[in-house]
Amino acid sequence: MPAKSSTDPRAAAVEVLLAVLGRGRSLDRALAEHAPMDADGRDVGLCRAIAYGVLRHHRRLGAIRDRFLRTRLRDRDQDMALLLEIGFFQLVAMDVPAHAAVSETVAVARQRGKPWAAKLINAVLRRFQRDGDGCLAAVDADPAQRDSVPDWLLNRLRADWPAQWPELLAAQNDRAPMTLRVNQRRVSLTDYQHRLAAAGIAAAPLPGFDAALVLQTPVNVEALPGFDAGDCSVQDAVAQLAAPLLDAADHHRVLDACAAPGGKSAHLLERSRPSLLALDSDAARLQRVSETLDRLGLEGECRAADATLADQWWDGRPFDRILIDAPCSGTGVIRRHPDIKWLRRDADIARLADEQRRLLEALWPLLAVGGRLVYCTCSIIRAENESVVAAFVGDHADDVRAIPPGLSVGQSTGYGQQILTGEAGVDGFYYACLEKR
Ligand SMILES: C[S@@+](CC[C@H](N)C(=O)[O-])C[C@H]1O[C@@H](n2cnc3c(N)ncnc32)[C@H](O)[C@@H]1O
């Protein structure tokens, strides 16, 4: 076995993929554990690019592999199965010279003590170079393989978005842009755009999003002018719609019930100065909310608690505004987290919908009459979005009034508005806005 911190990007990518696909780790965590940290920047980048790419196209690459192998590799040779996917990915989608892609990939099999596999991988990748086109055409005839999506998710997206699903599947495999939220309490959008340009970072505003700048090329946050001083944050534009929709004023009491890591809490405090309680049931994640507020020079109370157990944390005074950015499948952000496709299961959806409904039921009594609750998720599955809200509104017809969110992107789904991944270049998201009569 290679050392844990292998500096060989392909060897490290095998470890990352084994951690995600074999042991169910998130991609972020697997990269933190296995990507070469002390190598030069290019190597780190290559491991990351391979890991993202293989996870985006895992089903397609696996289908190609299965067409070239007469028998399935044994479970204990899962590393070699993934190494073949790494080889195909480089040949199909990466700007790596083919001879280097093949020889470096084969070398990893040898390093891992599997010379038999080195021979096999060499032969298969060379055959793919010669006769791959027919194989690709056959594999891509099946949309589940072409767009690398698990059957359960394909079935849900087809049922939920009969007209849009093909585009949606393709958009999930695109690279997401890096988008900033400019802290307009400190600097205007135009001034910050100029400061970025002076630092050699090209960025453009996004119509309909008053604080967003989309970078032409992602950069490390350390390169962003004034980042440490709180001039900007990294946040997809669609997530920047929560704070304006919540419309909190200085005199309001606001609850952000599922706050970590704190992007939306911070945004709403950049826009006005309400008294904010930021809750999250995950104490470690909540720490990031405090850090974010500190960096941005904002003030709010952070508390680790289960939002559904109000008797453990609520002081009995109603909130004027409540944000429920509910735990969800994350299917709207697959382009940023392609591991979601392989880590989520269909059975998760019903469990998440129950949790989402429990949050709504538990927090609605805490809202003041005339107050507003924004429910949102980064999911594109109706069962977590419109279905949850419609059932809730149906059961509380006496005091719930759904307000059309009136967002500049997305489509009305009845009570709420759904933005599908890639629409206007943003992530997939759902918003509903409920007022108490
Ligand atoms: C989608 S994330 C929130 C993202 C956050 N609003 C932001 O903009 O940075 C959902 C969060 O809900 C938290 N959570 C899940 N169940 C919860 C509960 N019952 N009470 C409080 N927080 C919960 C999770 O720990 C997770 O941090």
The ligand as a MOL file (V3000), in Angstrom:
LIG
                    3D

  0  0  0     0  0            999 V3000
M  V30 BEGIN CTAB
M  V30 COUNTS 27 29 0 0 0
M  V30 BEGIN ATOM
M  V30 1 C -28.1590 23.1020 4.7280 0
M  V30 2 S -27.2080 23.1640 6.1750 0 CHG=1
M  V30 3 C -27.3730 24.8520 6.6370 0
M  V30 4 C -26.4940 25.8040 5.8550 0
M  V30 5 C -26.4840 27.1970 6.4490 0
M  V30 6 N -27.8060 27.7470 6.5860 0
M  V30 7 C -25.6480 28.1840 5.6560 0
M  V30 8 O -26.1930 28.9710 4.8810 0
M  V30 9 O -24.4210 28.2000 5.8230 0 CHG=-1
M  V30 10 C -28.2770 22.3600 7.3150 0
M  V30 11 C -27.7940 22.4050 8.7480 0
M  V30 12 O -28.8570 21.9290 9.5780 0
M  V30 13 C -28.3000 21.3460 10.7270 0
M  V30 14 N -29.3810 20.5830 11.3780 0
M  V30 15 C -29.9130 19.4100 10.9940 0
M  V30 16 N -30.9270 19.0680 11.8130 0
M  V30 17 C -31.0360 20.0610 12.7230 0
M  V30 18 C -31.8960 20.2910 13.8370 0
M  V30 19 N -32.8590 19.4170 14.1670 0
M  V30 20 N -31.7130 21.4070 14.5610 0
M  V30 21 C -30.7460 22.2940 14.2480 0
M  V30 22 N -29.9070 22.1200 13.2080 0
M  V30 23 C -30.0560 21.0240 12.4500 0
M  V30 24 C -27.1260 20.5680 10.1800 0
M  V30 25 O -26.1700 20.3090 11.1850 0
M  V30 26 C -26.6010 21.5040 9.0880 0
M  V30 27 O -25.5580 22.2870 9.5750 0
M  V30 END ATOM
M  V30 BEGIN BOND
M  V30 1 1 1 2
M  V30 2 1 2 3
M  V30 3 1 2 10
M  V30 4 1 3 4
M  V30 5 1 4 5
M  V30 6 1 5 6
M  V30 7 1 5 7
M  V30 8 2 7 8
M  V30 9 1 7 9
M  V30 10 1 10 11
M  V30 11 1 11 12
M  V30 12 1 11 26
M  V30 13 1 12 13
M  V30 14 1 13 14
M  V30 15 1 13 24
M  V30 16 1 14 15
M  V30 17 1 14 23
M  V30 18 2 15 16
M  V30 19 1 16 17
M  V30 20 1 17 18
M  V30 21 2 17 23
M  V30 22 1 18 19
M  V30 23 2 18 20
M  V30 24 1 20 21
M  V30 25 2 21 22
M  V30 26 1 22 23
M  V30 27 1 24 25
M  V30 28 1 24 26
M  V30 29 1 26 27
M  V30 END BOND
M  V30 END CTAB
M  END
